[in-house]
Amino acid sequence: MDGAYDAAIIHEQTERHGKIAVIDSNPRRGEKIDFDPPKKLRLRARTEAERVNSHLKDDYGGRYVRVRGAVKVMSHLMFGVLALTAMRLVSLGT
């Protein structure tokens, strides 16, 4: 989560559920606290996944699926993932 979610009640709730909150510290609450290395890796992986999901929804038809049925929906989304992967591979080559 970004710095807007940096609140004590959110940290307490996640700890109560046995989870680790990866919330960017809000510098308005004092000084900016950097993540320890394991949390940095988690944040990087989550950021990459969110970026892929965003591209899939915005650029490759994942936001509006106009077919019905689980098989057709899955096919529609997988064609978007295939197109996104192809574009990433092409951009790596240039």
CNS distance restraints for C-alpha pairs under 8 A (distance, minus, plus):
assign (resid   1 and name CA) (resid   5 and name CA) 6.32 0.50 0.50
assign (resid   1 and name CA) (resid  22 and name CA) 6.52 0.50 0.50
assign (resid   1 and name CA) (resid  23 and name CA) 4.71 0.50 0.50
assign (resid   1 and name CA) (resid  24 and name CA) 6.39 0.50 0.50
assign (resid   2 and name CA) (resid   6 and name CA) 7.49 0.50 0.50
assign (resid   2 and name CA) (resid  23 and name CA) 5.79 0.50 0.50
assign (resid   2 and name CA) (resid  24 and name CA) 5.11 0.50 0.50
assign (resid   2 and name CA) (resid  25 and name CA) 7.69 0.50 0.50
assign (resid   3 and name CA) (resid  23 and name CA) 6.52 0.50 0.50
assign (resid   3 and name CA) (resid  24 and name CA) 4.84 0.50 0.50
assign (resid   3 and name CA) (resid  25 and name CA) 5.26 0.50 0.50
assign (resid   3 and name CA) (resid  26 and name CA) 4.55 0.50 0.50
assign (resid   4 and name CA) (resid  26 and name CA) 6.88 0.50 0.50
assign (resid   5 and name CA) (resid  10 and name CA) 7.21 0.50 0.50
assign (resid   5 and name CA) (resid  23 and name CA) 6.73 0.50 0.50
assign (resid   5 and name CA) (resid  24 and name CA) 7.96 0.50 0.50
assign (resid   6 and name CA) (resid  10 and name CA) 7.29 0.50 0.50
assign (resid   6 and name CA) (resid  11 and name CA) 7.66 0.50 0.50
assign (resid   6 and name CA) (resid  23 and name CA) 6.22 0.50 0.50
assign (resid   6 and name CA) (resid  24 and name CA) 6.82 0.50 0.50
assign (resid   6 and name CA) (resid  25 and name CA) 5.81 0.50 0.50
assign (resid   6 and name CA) (resid  26 and name CA) 6.02 0.50 0.50
assign (resid   7 and name CA) (resid  11 and name CA) 6.52 0.50 0.50
assign (resid   8 and name CA) (resid  12 and name CA) 6.10 0.50 0.50
assign (resid   9 and name CA) (resid  13 and name CA) 6.10 0.50 0.50
assign (resid  10 and name CA) (resid  14 and name CA) 6.26 0.50 0.50
assign (resid  11 and name CA) (resid  15 and name CA) 6.23 0.50 0.50
assign (resid  11 and name CA) (resid  21 and name CA) 6.37 0.50 0.50
assign (resid  12 and name CA) (resid  16 and name CA) 6.06 0.50 0.50
assign (resid  13 and name CA) (resid  17 and name CA) 6.46 0.50 0.50
assign (resid  14 and name CA) (resid  18 and name CA) 6.43 0.50 0.50
assign (resid  14 and name CA) (resid  19 and name CA) 5.23 0.50 0.50
assign (resid  14 and name CA) (resid  20 and name CA) 6.48 0.50 0.50
assign (resid  14 and name CA) (resid  21 and name CA) 6.15 0.50 0.50
assign (resid  15 and name CA) (resid  19 and name CA) 5.43 0.50 0.50
assign (resid  15 and name CA) (resid  20 and name CA) 6.47 0.50 0.50
assign (resid  15 and name CA) (resid  21 and name CA) 7.55 0.50 0.50
assign (resid  22 and name CA) (resid  39 and name CA) 6.50 0.50 0.50
assign (resid  22 and name CA) (resid  42 and name CA) 7.70 0.50 0.50
assign (resid  22 and name CA) (resid  43 and name CA) 6.76 0.50 0.50
assign (resid  24 and name CA) (resid  35 and name CA) 8.00 0.50 0.50
assign (resid  25 and name CA) (resid  32 and name CA) 5.90 0.50 0.50
assign (resid  25 and name CA) (resid  33 and name CA) 5.91 0.50 0.50
assign (resid  25 and name CA) (resid  34 and name CA) 7.70 0.50 0.50
assign (resid  26 and name CA) (resid  30 and name CA) 7.68 0.50 0.50
assign (resid  26 and name CA) (resid  32 and name CA) 6.49 0.50 0.50
assign (resid  27 and name CA) (resid  31 and name CA) 5.21 0.50 0.50
assign (resid  27 and name CA) (resid  32 and name CA) 4.74 0.50 0.50
assign (resid  27 and name CA) (resid  33 and name CA) 7.99 0.50 0.50
assign (resid  35 and name CA) (resid  39 and name CA) 5.75 0.50 0.50
assign (resid  35 and name CA) (resid  40 and name CA) 5.70 0.50 0.50
assign (resid  36 and name CA) (resid  40 and name CA) 6.25 0.50 0.50
assign (resid  37 and name CA) (resid  41 and name CA) 6.37 0.50 0.50
assign (resid  38 and name CA) (resid  42 and name CA) 6.36 0.50 0.50
assign (resid  39 and name CA) (resid  43 and name CA) 6.04 0.50 0.50
assign (resid  40 and name CA) (resid  44 and name CA) 6.11 0.50 0.50
assign (resid  41 and name CA) (resid  45 and name CA) 6.20 0.50 0.50
assign (resid  42 and name CA) (resid  46 and name CA) 6.12 0.50 0.50
assign (resid  43 and name CA) (resid  47 and name CA) 5.96 0.50 0.50
assign (resid  44 and name CA) (resid  48 and name CA) 6.21 0.50 0.50
assign (resid  45 and name CA) (resid  49 and name CA) 6.27 0.50 0.50
assign (resid  46 and name CA) (resid  50 and name CA) 6.12 0.50 0.50
assign (resid  47 and name CA) (resid  51 and name CA) 6.12 0.50 0.50
assign (resid  48 and name CA) (resid  52 and name CA) 6.32 0.50 0.50
assign (resid  49 and name CA) (resid  53 and name CA) 6.21 0.50 0.50
assign (resid  50 and name CA) (resid  54 and name CA) 6.04 0.50 0.50
assign (resid  51 and name CA) (resid  55 and name CA) 6.25 0.50 0.50
assign (resid  52 and name CA) (resid  56 and name CA) 6.08 0.50 0.50
assign (resid  53 and name CA) (resid  57 and name CA) 6.16 0.50 0.50
assign (resid  54 and name CA) (resid  58 and name CA) 5.94 0.50 0.50
assign (resid  55 and name CA) (resid  59 and name CA) 5.36 0.50 0.50
assign (resid  55 and name CA) (resid  60 and name CA) 6.80 0.50 0.50
assign (resid  55 and name CA) (resid  84 and name CA) 7.77 0.50 0.50
assign (resid  56 and name CA) (resid  60 and name CA) 4.86 0.50 0.50
assign (resid  56 and name CA) (resid  61 and name CA) 6.58 0.50 0.50
assign (resid  56 and name CA) (resid  62 and name CA) 5.40 0.50 0.50
assign (resid  56 and name CA) (resid  63 and name CA) 7.79 0.50 0.50
assign (resid  56 and name CA) (resid  80 and name CA) 6.41 0.50 0.50
assign (resid  56 and name CA) (resid  81 and name CA) 6.81 0.50 0.50
assign (resid  56 and name CA) (resid  84 and name CA) 7.04 0.50 0.50
assign (resid  57 and name CA) (resid  61 and name CA) 5.78 0.50 0.50
assign (resid  57 and name CA) (resid  62 and name CA) 4.05 0.50 0.50
assign (resid  57 and name CA) (resid  63 and name CA) 4.51 0.50 0.50
assign (resid  57 and name CA) (resid  64 and name CA) 7.93 0.50 0.50
assign (resid  58 and name CA) (resid  62 and name CA) 7.02 0.50 0.50
assign (resid  58 and name CA) (resid  63 and name CA) 6.63 0.50 0.50
assign (resid  60 and name CA) (resid  80 and name CA) 5.02 0.50 0.50
assign (resid  60 and name CA) (resid  81 and name CA) 7.71 0.50 0.50
assign (resid  60 and name CA) (resid  83 and name CA) 7.37 0.50 0.50
assign (resid  60 and name CA) (resid  84 and name CA) 7.09 0.50 0.50
assign (resid  61 and name CA) (resid  65 and name CA) 6.87 0.50 0.50
assign (resid  61 and name CA) (resid  76 and name CA) 7.99 0.50 0.50
assign (resid  61 and name CA) (resid  77 and name CA) 7.50 0.50 0.50
assign (resid  61 and name CA) (resid  80 and name CA) 6.47 0.50 0.50
assign (resid  62 and name CA) (resid  76 and name CA) 7.94 0.50 0.50
assign (resid  62 and name CA) (resid  77 and name CA) 6.05 0.50 0.50
assign (resid  62 and name CA) (resid  80 and name CA) 6.98 0.50 0.50
assign (resid  65 and name CA) (resid  73 and name CA) 6.77 0.50 0.50
assign (resid  65 and name CA) (resid  76 and name CA) 7.31 0.50 0.50
assign (resid  67 and name CA) (resid  72 and name CA) 6.27 0.50 0.50
assign (resid  67 and name CA) (resid  73 and name CA) 6.15 0.50 0.50
assign (resid  68 and name CA) (resid  72 and name CA) 6.36 0.50 0.50
assign (resid  68 and name CA) (resid  73 and name CA) 6.52 0.50 0.50
assign (resid  69 and name CA) (resid  73 and name CA) 6.13 0.50 0.50
assign (resid  70 and name CA) (resid  74 and name CA) 6.04 0.50 0.50
assign (resid  71 and name CA) (resid  75 and name CA) 6.12 0.50 0.50
assign (resid  72 and name CA) (resid  76 and name CA) 6.07 0.50 0.50
assign (resid  73 and name CA) (resid  77 and name CA) 6.24 0.50 0.50
assign (resid  74 and name CA) (resid  78 and name CA) 5.99 0.50 0.50
assign (resid  75 and name CA) (resid  79 and name CA) 6.12 0.50 0.50
assign (resid  76 and name CA) (resid  80 and name CA) 6.54 0.50 0.50
assign (resid  77 and name CA) (resid  81 and name CA) 6.28 0.50 0.50
assign (resid  78 and name CA) (resid  82 and name CA) 5.99 0.50 0.50
assign (resid  79 and name CA) (resid  83 and name CA) 6.12 0.50 0.50
assign (resid  80 and name CA) (resid  84 and name CA) 6.07 0.50 0.50
assign (resid  81 and name CA) (resid  85 and name CA) 6.02 0.50 0.50
assign (resid  82 and name CA) (resid  86 and name CA) 6.14 0.50 0.50
assign (resid  83 and name CA) (resid  87 and name CA) 6.21 0.50 0.50
assign (resid  84 and name CA) (resid  88 and name CA) 6.25 0.50 0.50
assign (resid  85 and name CA) (resid  89 and name CA) 6.18 0.50 0.50
assign (resid  86 and name CA) (resid  90 and name CA) 6.16 0.50 0.50
assign (resid  87 and name CA) (resid  91 and name CA) 6.14 0.50 0.50
assign (resid  88 and name CA) (resid  92 and name CA) 6.24 0.50 0.50
assign (resid  89 and name CA) (resid  93 and name CA) 6.57 0.50 0.50
assign (resid  90 and name CA) (resid  94 and name CA) 6.79 0.50 0.50
